[in-house]
Amino acid sequence: MMYSKSGNKRRGVVLQERDRGLLHELALMRIIDREQAKIIAGFGSTTRANTRLLALARAALLRRFFLGTTVGARKALYALSRKGAEFVGVPFRGPRFRNNETLVSNSFVYHQLAINEIYCALKNGASSIPDVAFHRWMSFYEPLAPQLRLIPDGYFELKTPAGTLACFVEVDLGHEGMRVWKDKTGNYLRLAMSGDYERRFSQSRFRVLAIANSDRRLVWIRKVVRASTEKLFWFTTIESVRSQGLFAPVWFRPNGGEPQSLLSQSL
């Protein structure tokens, strides 16, 4: 179909299934850069990705804004517009930055892009493993339960020969103090023991994947969590996921020094 800013069928962008898929993905990912768009939409080249993203922005289906970099350049970022959300039938959420606004620095953007990086690694990695299938990813905008002040960065389920692997995701860029991680650990333990998790997600157990921005931060988070539990939590770094992949043996438990694969069945 032809789509224009006015919504009339006239000269404008011809929407493809890939475009619809991209808009749906943005409802989960909130904000993306070009490289993430290439992964989730399957663009074969940077030129093709740039051209298509610009066309969707000009059709008011995407909002475009910019993030300043340390070398003085600007990095284009994209979010779902209200019109784009209505077009694919999803709630309009996400950052309320002005169209074409330039951000000097924004912790929300950096954090969300890091979460998206894990999401892309998850979907790409799962598709290459025999008998493992990506089932779903969920994003959260409010606490999981009234009695818990807990809003995970994400949640996913994989179908494996051993059953469903269910994991909450927590990406740590070094901004959260010890009190936050103590509370977070306690809240996940309460979620596991209260029955709220099983009632809401129809799964009997889950893991919490804590992904840190450095080895030093990983060691610190493990120590904080270990003081409360030796279960539920798995730890790695963003760099390990980038260099080896989400399903490589890069995961550590609260105790022990040997890394494990995410598909390991240890509790």
C-alpha positions in Angstrom: 0.0 0.0 0.0 1.0 3.6 -0.3 1.3 5.6 2.9 1.8 9.3 3.4 1.9 11.6 6.4 -1.7 12.5 5.8 -2.7 8.9 5.8 -4.0 9.2 2.2 -3.2 6.7 -0.5 -0.9 8.8 -2.6 2.8 9.1 -3.4 4.7 7.9 -0.4 6.4 4.9 1.1 5.2 1.4 0.0 5.0 -0.6 3.2 6.4 -4.1 3.1 6.1 -7.0 5.5 9.6 -6.2 6.7 8.5 -2.7 7.6 5.6 -4.1 9.6 8.0 -6.4 11.4 10.3 -3.6 12.2 7.4 -1.5 13.7 6.3 -4.5 15.8 9.9 -5.0 17.0 10.1 -1.3 18.0 7.1 -1.8 20.3 9.4 -4.1 22.3 12.8 -2.4 21.8 11.6 1.2 22.2 14.6 2.7 20.5 17.1 1.3 18.0 20.1 2.4 16.0 20.9 1.5 12.5 22.9 -1.6 13.3 20.1 -3.0 15.4 17.7 -2.3 12.7 19.8 -4.2 10.2 19.7 -7.3 12.5 16.0 -7.3 13.4 14.7 -6.3 9.9 17.3 -8.3 7.9 18.7 -5.4 5.9 21.5 -6.7 3.6 23.5 -3.4 3.5 24.0 -0.2 5.5 22.9 1.8 2.5 19.6 -0.1 2.3 19.0 0.3 6.0 19.7 4.0 5.9 17.4 4.6 3.0 14.5 2.6 4.4 14.7 4.1 7.9 14.8 7.6 6.4 11.7 6.8 4.3 9.8 5.4 7.3 10.7 8.5 9.3 9.6 10.9 6.5 6.3 8.9 6.4 5.9 9.7 10.2 5.9 6.0 11.0 9.2 6.4 12.9 10.6 9.2 15.0 14.2 10.0 14.4 16.5 11.8 16.8 20.3 11.9 17.4 22.8 11.0 20.1 26.0 13.0 20.2 29.2 11.0 20.3 32.6 11.6 21.9 34.2 12.5 18.5 31.6 15.2 17.7 29.6 13.1 15.3 25.8 12.3 15.6 24.3 8.8 15.8 20.8 8.5 14.4 18.3 6.7 16.6 14.7 5.6 15.8 11.6 5.1 17.9 8.0 4.2 17.0 5.7 7.2 16.3 2.1 7.4 17.5 1.1 6.9 13.8 3.4 3.9 13.5 2.0 2.4 16.7 -1.6 2.8 15.5 -0.7 1.3 12.1 0.4 -2.0 13.6 -2.0 -1.9 16.5 0.4 -1.6 19.5 0.4 0.8 22.4 2.3 4.0 21.9 5.1 4.0 24.4 8.7 4.9 24.4 10.9 8.0 24.7 9.1 11.3 24.1 12.1 13.1 22.5 11.3 15.7 19.9 11.7 14.7 16.2 15.3 15.4 15.1 16.3 16.4 18.6 20.0 15.9 19.5 20.8 14.4 22.9 24.2 15.2 24.4 24.0 12.2 26.8 21.1 10.1 28.0 21.4 7.2 30.4 18.0 5.8 29.4 19.1 5.6 25.7 22.4 3.9 26.5 20.7 1.4 28.8 17.9 0.6 26.3 20.4 0.1 23.5 22.4 -2.3 25.7 19.2 -4.3 26.4 18.4 -4.4 22.7 21.9 -5.7 22.0 21.1 -8.7 24.3 17.7 -9.1 22.6 19.4 -9.2 19.1 22.1 -11.7 20.4 19.3 -13.9 21.8 17.3 -14.1 18.6 20.3 -14.5 16.4 21.9 -17.1 18.6 18.8 -19.2 19.2 18.1 -19.4 15.5 21.5 -21.1 14.9 21.1 -23.9 17.6 19.3 -27.1 16.6 16.2 -27.9 18.6 16.1 -24.5 20.3 13.4 -22.0 19.4 12.9 -18.4 20.5 9.4 -18.2 21.9 8.8 -14.7 23.2 10.3 -11.5 24.7 8.5 -9.2 27.0 9.2 -5.6 28.0 7.8 -4.1 31.2 6.5 -0.7 32.1 5.3 -1.3 35.6 6.2 -3.6 38.6 5.6 -7.3 38.2 3.4 -7.4 41.2 1.9 -4.8 43.6 4.1 -5.8 46.5 7.3 -5.8 44.4 9.2 -2.7 43.3 10.7 -4.7 40.5 10.6 -3.8 36.8 12.9 -6.1 34.9 14.8 -5.0 31.8 13.3 -7.9 29.9 12.0 -11.4 30.0 12.3 -14.2 27.4 11.4 -17.9 26.9 13.2 -20.4 24.8 11.8 -23.8 23.8 14.5 -26.5 24.3 14.5 -30.3 24.3 14.7 -30.1 28.2 11.6 -27.8 28.3 11.1 -24.1 28.5 14.1 -21.9 29.6 12.6 -18.7 31.1 14.9 -15.8 32.0 14.6 -12.3 33.3 17.2 -9.9 32.0 19.0 -7.2 34.1 21.6 -5.1 32.2 23.9 -3.1 34.5 25.9 -0.2 33.2 27.4 0.6 36.5 24.8 3.2 37.8 23.1 1.1 40.5 24.3 1.0 44.0 24.5 -1.9 46.5 21.1 -1.1 48.0 19.4 -1.4 44.6 21.0 -4.8 43.9 20.1 -6.1 47.4 16.5 -5.0 46.9 16.5 -6.5 43.4 17.8 -9.8 44.6 15.2 -10.0 47.4 12.4 -9.1 45.1 13.3 -11.9 42.6 13.5 -14.4 45.5 10.1 -13.3 46.7 8.7 -13.6 43.2 10.0 -17.1 42.9 8.6 -18.2 46.3 5.2 -16.4 46.3 3.7 -18.1 43.4 3.1 -14.8 41.5 5.6 -15.8 38.8 3.9 -19.1 38.0 0.5 -17.6 38.0 1.5 -14.8 35.6 3.9 -16.6 33.3 2.6 -20.2 33.5 6.2 -21.5 34.1 7.4 -23.2 37.3 10.9 -21.6 37.5 13.1 -18.9 36.1 16.6 -17.5 36.0 17.8 -14.0 36.3 20.5 -13.0 33.8 22.7 -10.2 35.2 24.8 -8.7 32.4 27.4 -6.2 33.5 29.4 -3.6 31.6 32.8 -4.8 33.0 34.5 -7.7 34.6 35.0 -5.6 37.8 31.3 -4.8 37.9 30.4 -8.5 37.4 32.5 -9.5 40.4 30.9 -6.8 42.5 27.3 -7.8 41.6 28.1 -11.5 42.2 29.3 -10.7 45.6 26.2 -8.7 46.5 23.8 -11.4 45.2 25.8 -14.2 46.8 25.2 -12.7 50.2 21.4 -13.5 49.7 21.3 -16.6 47.4 23.3 -19.1 45.4 20.4 -19.8 43.1 18.4 -18.0 40.3 21.2 -15.7 39.2 23.6 -16.1 36.2 26.2 -13.5 35.4 28.2 -12.4 32.4 29.4 -9.2 30.7 28.2 -7.3 27.6 31.7 -7.8 26.1 31.5 -11.5 26.6 28.2 -11.7 24.8 29.6 -9.5 21.9 32.7 -11.6 21.5 31.5 -15.1 22.1 27.7 -15.0 21.9 24.9 -15.4 24.4 24.9 -19.2 24.3 28.7 -19.7 24.7 30.1 -20.8 28.1 30.4 -17.2 29.4 28.0 -17.5 32.4 28.9 -17.6 36.0 26.8 -18.6 39.0 27.0 -16.7 42.4 29.5 -19.3 43.5 32.1 -21.2 41.5 34.8 -20.2 39.0 33.9 -22.3 35.9 31.8 -20.6 33.3 28.7 -22.4 31.9 26.6 -22.4 28.8 23.2 -20.7 29.2 21.6 -24.0 28.1 23.1 -25.8 31.1 20.5 -27.5 33.2 22.1 -26.5 36.6 19.7 -24.7 39.0 
